[in-house]
Amino acid sequence: MSDLSLSRPATLSAASAQRAFALCATTLLAAIFLQKIALPGTGGLFPLNLFIFPAVTLLAFSTGLLEVNQPAFFWYTLFVAAGAVSMAVSPSAHVSVLSLGFLLVVQFPLMFRLLPTELSYDRVLKFLSTVGCICALLGCVQFAAQFIFGARVAFFLDTGIPDAVAVKQFNSMIPLYWTSPVFKSNGIFFLEPSFFCQFVAVAVVAELLVGPRTLRLIVLAAGLISSYSGTGLSMLALFVPFHFLRHGHVRLFVIAAIFSLTLIFFGDAISIDALTRRTAEFSNEQSSGWARFLSMFNLLQNVIFANDFTFLAGRGPGTVQEHFQQLSYSAFDPTWGKIIYEYGLIGSVIYAVFFYFAFFKGAKGLRFAMGYTYLFLGGYLLNASILMQMAALVVWVGQEAVTSSAARLRDPNPAPA
């Protein structure tokens, strides 16, 4: 009888961990493979993941997999109130109730976290690495296929998805350079080559964290090259040196050296200059590099910081692109800039605290990689697919759920202090 009672909690614990992993894995897969699919009848403006994300979250909460992160819930509520006030007092004709509604729907899953389980975070990282390698291989096959079968076949999703269910307002097929007949790989399922590059870069971080395997790193590096995008590489350029210094992986130095030599000797054959030439973009106001990383500083200074009222309250939800067509330079709205522009100092501070309790209380392993990607590499405040990756890889898998759960499950009734 005692043996049965001892084995039952272990069985329940294993089942709970399996359900938690299934939730994270399913959410991650949906975030990747459903990016380009829109809800039918919405004109491509409502991504399917915008509905899947909250639906999966509510289902997991109702079945006891997720619990409310109370500090995050409190600051989420304050941010919603700040958004409503910003919209009500906005002087802009472009303020959007729909934008605020999108924000409420897509951000609220971040205020949940897994209940304590025996889930191993290494398992999540290994799964991410595996999915990343599969996507990298698909990206390489797609890039090569356009030379054999033509771009229309290689990019069959981009050319074949019916307009009724295709997500709009993204540039999925981008040539290597102006007038080039060759297109950058988008990994088949990703909205743009930059999305593909950023995901593979995060998978590289996961592989480094679980103990790098040479073949996998080569596959992931090939995927990064096929995307011809520098956004994910900018994250790795910041992460990898610190990782090397901290862990002293000699083998990684050797792999990096071989990879660099390969690019030097075979760079012309793979048109690597289409990527390396972009390092000069930061001095050109009409380039995508300048727009992505620097343009928002000018926009904030000239519009938001020039007025005390907008500095505090912002211009209101959905207004960040209101002046883009009138600017003499290329502009882009990264997440951090969109928050400041639309919600001002007050809303930005509130969101920062919400983000701290939701994200920086999450699992440590991928926090830098996902946080940098979300805040600086795109306008992802309302992007359900990116937020789903954040939730599955960091937010839901909090440190408490991963590191403290085993002790709490083994001693469900601890003695009072």
C-alpha positions in Angstrom: 0.0 0.0 0.0 2.8 2.4 0.9 4.6 1.6 -2.4 1.5 2.5 -4.3 1.1 5.8 -2.5 4.7 6.7 -3.2 4.5 5.9 -6.9 1.3 7.8 -7.5 2.8 11.4 -6.9 5.7 10.5 -9.2 3.3 9.3 -11.9 1.2 12.5 -11.6 4.3 14.6 -11.7 5.6 12.9 -14.9 2.2 13.4 -16.5 2.0 17.0 -15.5 5.5 17.6 -16.9 4.5 15.9 -20.2 1.4 18.1 -20.5 3.5 21.2 -19.8 6.0 20.3 -22.5 3.2 19.5 -24.9 1.7 23.0 -24.3 5.0 24.7 -24.9 5.9 22.6 -28.0 2.4 23.0 -29.6 2.5 26.7 -29.0 5.9 27.0 -30.6 5.0 24.9 -33.6 1.9 27.0 -34.2 3.9 30.2 -33.9 6.2 29.0 -36.7 4.1 27.0 -39.1 0.9 29.1 -39.1 2.6 32.5 -39.4 1.3 33.1 -42.9 -2.3 32.0 -42.4 -5.0 34.5 -41.7 -8.5 33.9 -40.4 -10.8 33.5 -43.5 -13.0 36.5 -44.2 -10.7 39.1 -42.5 -8.9 40.3 -45.6 -5.6 39.0 -44.3 -5.5 41.5 -41.4 -6.3 39.0 -38.6 -3.6 36.3 -38.4 -4.9 32.9 -37.3 -2.4 32.9 -34.4 -4.1 36.0 -33.0 -7.0 33.7 -32.1 -5.0 30.5 -31.4 -2.7 32.1 -28.8 -5.4 33.3 -26.4 -7.5 30.2 -27.0 -4.7 27.9 -26.1 -3.9 30.0 -23.1 -7.4 29.9 -21.8 -7.7 26.2 -22.4 -4.4 25.6 -20.5 -5.6 27.8 -17.7 -9.0 26.0 -17.4 -7.3 22.6 -17.3 -4.9 23.6 -14.6 -1.7 23.9 -16.6 -1.3 27.6 -16.3 -1.8 30.0 -13.4 -2.1 33.7 -13.2 1.1 35.6 -12.5 -0.5 38.1 -10.1 2.1 40.9 -10.4 2.1 40.7 -14.2 -1.8 40.7 -14.1 -1.8 43.9 -12.0 0.6 45.8 -14.3 -1.2 44.4 -17.4 -4.4 45.9 -16.1 -2.7 49.3 -15.4 -1.2 49.2 -19.0 -4.7 48.6 -20.4 -6.0 51.6 -18.5 -3.0 53.7 -19.7 -3.8 52.7 -23.2 -7.4 53.7 -22.9 -6.5 57.1 -21.5 -3.9 57.6 -24.2 -6.5 56.8 -26.8 -9.1 59.1 -25.2 -6.9 62.1 -25.1 -5.0 61.5 -28.3 -4.7 64.5 -30.7 -4.1 62.2 -33.6 -6.6 61.4 -36.3 -5.0 58.0 -36.7 -5.7 56.6 -33.2 -7.1 53.1 -33.5 -9.5 51.3 -31.2 -8.7 48.1 -33.1 -5.0 48.5 -32.3 -5.7 48.7 -28.6 -8.0 45.7 -28.9 -5.3 43.7 -30.6 -2.9 44.6 -27.8 -5.3 43.4 -25.1 -5.8 40.1 -26.9 -2.2 39.3 -27.8 -0.5 40.5 -24.6 -2.8 39.0 -22.0 -1.3 35.4 -22.3 2.0 36.8 -21.0 0.4 37.3 -17.6 0.2 33.5 -17.1 2.9 30.9 -16.1 3.1 27.2 -15.7 2.1 25.7 -12.4 5.1 23.9 -10.7 6.0 20.7 -12.6 9.0 18.5 -13.2 9.4 19.9 -16.6 13.1 20.1 -17.6 14.0 23.3 -19.4 16.8 21.4 -21.2 14.0 19.4 -22.9 12.5 22.7 -24.2 15.9 23.9 -25.4 16.6 20.6 -27.2 13.2 20.7 -28.9 13.8 24.3 -30.0 17.2 23.3 -31.4 15.6 20.4 -33.3 12.9 22.5 -34.8 15.5 25.2 -35.7 17.6 22.6 -37.6 14.5 21.4 -39.5 13.6 25.0 -40.4 17.2 25.7 -41.4 17.2 22.7 -43.7 13.9 23.7 -45.2 15.3 27.2 -45.8 18.4 25.8 -47.6 16.3 23.5 -49.7 14.0 26.5 -50.6 16.9 28.7 -51.6 18.5 25.9 -53.8 15.1 24.9 -55.3 14.6 28.3 -57.0 17.7 27.5 -59.2 16.2 24.2 -60.2 12.4 24.6 -60.3 12.1 28.4 -60.3 11.0 30.9 -57.6 7.3 30.2 -58.0 7.8 26.6 -57.0 10.4 27.2 -54.3 8.2 29.8 -52.7 5.0 27.8 -53.2 3.3 29.1 -50.0 4.0 32.8 -50.9 2.7 32.3 -54.5 0.0 29.7 -53.8 -1.8 30.7 -50.7 -5.3 32.0 -51.6 -5.7 35.7 -50.8 -8.6 35.0 -48.5 -6.3 33.2 -46.0 -2.9 34.9 -46.6 -1.6 37.3 -44.0 -1.0 40.7 -45.6 1.4 43.6 -45.1 4.6 41.5 -45.1 7.2 41.1 -47.8 7.9 37.4 -48.0 9.9 37.4 -51.2 12.9 39.7 -51.1 15.6 39.7 -53.8 19.2 39.4 -52.7 19.7 42.9 -54.1 17.9 45.3 -56.3 16.9 43.6 -59.7 18.3 40.3 -58.5 16.3 37.3 -59.9 17.4 35.3 -56.7 15.4 35.6 -53.6 16.4 35.3 -49.9 15.1 32.2 -48.2 12.2 32.7 -45.8 12.3 29.2 -44.5 9.0 28.4 -46.4 6.7 29.1 -43.4 8.1 32.4 -42.0 6.5 35.8 -42.9 9.8 37.3 -44.0 13.5 36.3 -44.3 14.2 38.3 -41.2 11.7 36.3 -39.2 13.4 33.1 -40.4 16.9 34.4 -39.6 15.8 35.6 -36.1 14.2 32.2 -35.2 17.3 30.2 -36.4 19.5 32.6 -34.4 17.5 31.8 -31.3 17.8 28.1 -32.1 21.6 28.6 -32.2 21.5 30.0 -28.7 19.4 27.0 -27.5 22.0 24.6 -29.1 24.9 26.5 -27.4 23.1 26.3 -24.0 22.4 22.5 -24.1 25.9 21.7 -25.2 26.8 22.4 -28.8 26.9 19.7 -31.4 29.0 20.5 -34.5 26.7 19.1 -37.1 23.7 21.0 -35.7 25.6 24.3 -35.6 26.7 23.8 -39.2 23.1 23.2 -40.3 21.9 26.3 -38.3 24.7 28.4 -39.8 23.6 27.3 -43.3 20.1 28.4 -42.6 21.3 31.8 -41.4 23.2 32.3 -44.6 20.3 31.3 -46.8 18.2 34.0 -45.2 20.7 36.7 -46.1 19.4 38.7 -43.2 21.4 40.4 -40.6 18.9 40.9 -37.8 19.4 37.5 -36.1 23.2 37.8 -36.6 23.1 41.1 -34.6 21.7 39.2 -31.6 24.3 36.4 -32.0 27.1 39.0 -32.3 26.2 40.2 -28.8 25.4 36.8 -27.2 28.2 34.6 -28.5 31.2 36.5 -27.2 29.9 36.6 -23.7 28.9 32.9 -23.9 32.5 32.1 -25.1 34.0 34.1 -22.3 31.8 32.6 -19.6 32.1 28.9 -20.7 35.4 28.8 -22.5 34.3 26.4 -25.3 37.5 25.8 -27.3 35.6 23.7 -29.8 33.2 26.6 -30.5 36.2 28.8 -31.4 37.4 26.2 -33.9 33.9 25.9 -35.5 33.7 29.7 -35.7 37.1 29.9 -37.3 36.3 27.2 -39.9 33.0 28.9 -40.6 34.7 32.3 -41.1 37.4 30.7 -43.5 34.6 29.1 -45.5 32.9 32.4 -46.0 36.2 34.1 -47.0 37.1 31.5 -49.6 33.6 30.7 -50.9 31.8 33.9 -50.2 31.6 34.9 -53.9 30.0 31.6 -54.8 27.2 32.1 -52.4 26.8 35.9 -52.9 27.7 36.6 -49.3 28.4 40.2 -50.3 24.6 40.7 -50.4 24.8 40.3 -46.6 28.1 41.9 -45.7 27.5 45.1 -47.7 24.6 45.8 -45.4 27.0 46.9 -42.6 27.3 50.2 -44.5 23.6 50.8 -44.3 23.8 52.5 -40.9 25.1 55.7 -42.5 22.4 55.8 -45.2 19.0 57.2 -44.1 17.3 55.5 -47.0 18.5 52.0 -46.0 16.6 49.3 -44.1 19.4 49.0 -41.6 19.2 52.7 -40.7 15.4 52.6 -40.6 15.3 49.5 -38.4 17.8 50.6 -35.8 18.1 54.4 -35.9 15.1 56.1 -37.5 12.9 55.8 -34.3 15.3 58.1 -32.4 14.6 60.9 -34.9 10.9 60.3 -34.9 10.6 60.4 -31.1 12.7 63.5 -30.8 10.7 65.4 -33.5 7.2 64.3 -32.5 7.0 62.9 -29.0 9.7 64.7 -27.1 8.8 68.0 -28.7 5.6 68.3 -26.7 5.2 67.8 -22.9 1.7 66.3 -23.3 2.6 63.7 -25.9 5.8 63.0 -24.0 3.7 61.8 -21.0 0.7 60.3 -22.7 1.9 59.4 -26.2 0.0 59.8 -29.5 -2.4 56.9 -28.8 -2.7 53.3 -30.0 -2.1 52.6 -33.7 -0.5 56.0 -34.5 3.2 55.1 -34.8 3.2 55.2 -38.6 1.1 58.3 -39.0 4.0 60.4 -40.3 6.0 57.7 -42.1 4.9 58.9 -45.6 6.0 62.5 -44.9 9.5 61.8 -43.6 12.6 62.4 -45.7 14.2 59.2 -44.4 13.2 55.6 -44.2 11.4 54.8 -40.9 10.6 51.6 -38.9 8.6 51.0 -35.7 10.5 48.6 -33.4 8.6 47.4 -30.4 10.4 49.7 -27.9 9.8 52.7 -30.1 6.2 51.9 -30.7 5.5 51.7 -27.0 7.1 55.0 -26.3 5.5 56.7 -29.3 1.9 55.5 -28.7 1.8 55.3 -24.9 4.3 58.0 -23.8 6.4 58.0 -20.7 3.6 56.8 -18.3 2.5 53.9 -20.5 6.1 52.9 -21.3 7.1 52.7 -17.6 4.0 50.7 -16.8 4.7 48.3 -19.7 8.3 48.0 -18.6 7.2 46.8 -15.1 4.7 44.4 -16.7 7.4 43.1 -19.0 9.7 42.6 -16.0 7.3 40.5 -14.1 6.1 38.5 -17.1 9.4 38.1 -19.1 12.3 38.6 -16.8 10.8 36.3 -14.2 10.8 33.7 -16.9 13.4 31.0 -17.7 16.9 32.5 -17.9 18.3 30.5 -20.8 16.7 32.4 -23.7 15.8 35.6 -22.1 18.4 37.7 -23.8 17.9 36.1 -27.2 14.1 36.5 -27.2 14.0 39.8 -25.4 16.5 41.4 -27.8 14.5 40.0 -30.8 11.2 41.2 -29.5 12.2 44.7 -28.4 14.8 45.7 -31.1 14.5 43.5 -34.2 10.9 44.2 -35.3 7.6 45.8 -34.5 6.4 42.9 -32.5 4.1 44.5 -29.9 1.1 43.1 -31.6 2.7 40.1 -33.4 1.0 37.0 -32.1 3.6 34.6 -33.6 6.6 36.3 -31.9 4.7 36.6 -28.6 3.8 32.9 -28.8 7.5 32.0 -29.1 8.3 34.2 -26.1 5.5 32.6 -24.0 6.5 29.0 -24.9 10.2 29.5 -24.5 10.6 32.0 -21.6 7.4 33.5 -20.0 5.4 30.4 -19.2 8.5 28.4 -18.3 9.4 30.5 -15.3 12.4 29.8 -13.1 10.1 28.9 -10.2 8.3 26.4 -12.3 11.5 24.8 -13.5 13.9 24.9 -10.6 11.7 24.9 -7.5 9.0 22.6 -8.7 10.8 19.3 -7.9 11.2 20.2 -4.2 7.7 21.5 -3.9 6.2 18.4 -5.5 8.3 16.0 -3.3 7.2 17.9 -0.2 3.6 19.1 -1.0 3.0 19.8 2.7 6.1 21.5 4.1 6.4 22.1 7.7 5.5 25.7 8.8 8.4 28.0 9.4 
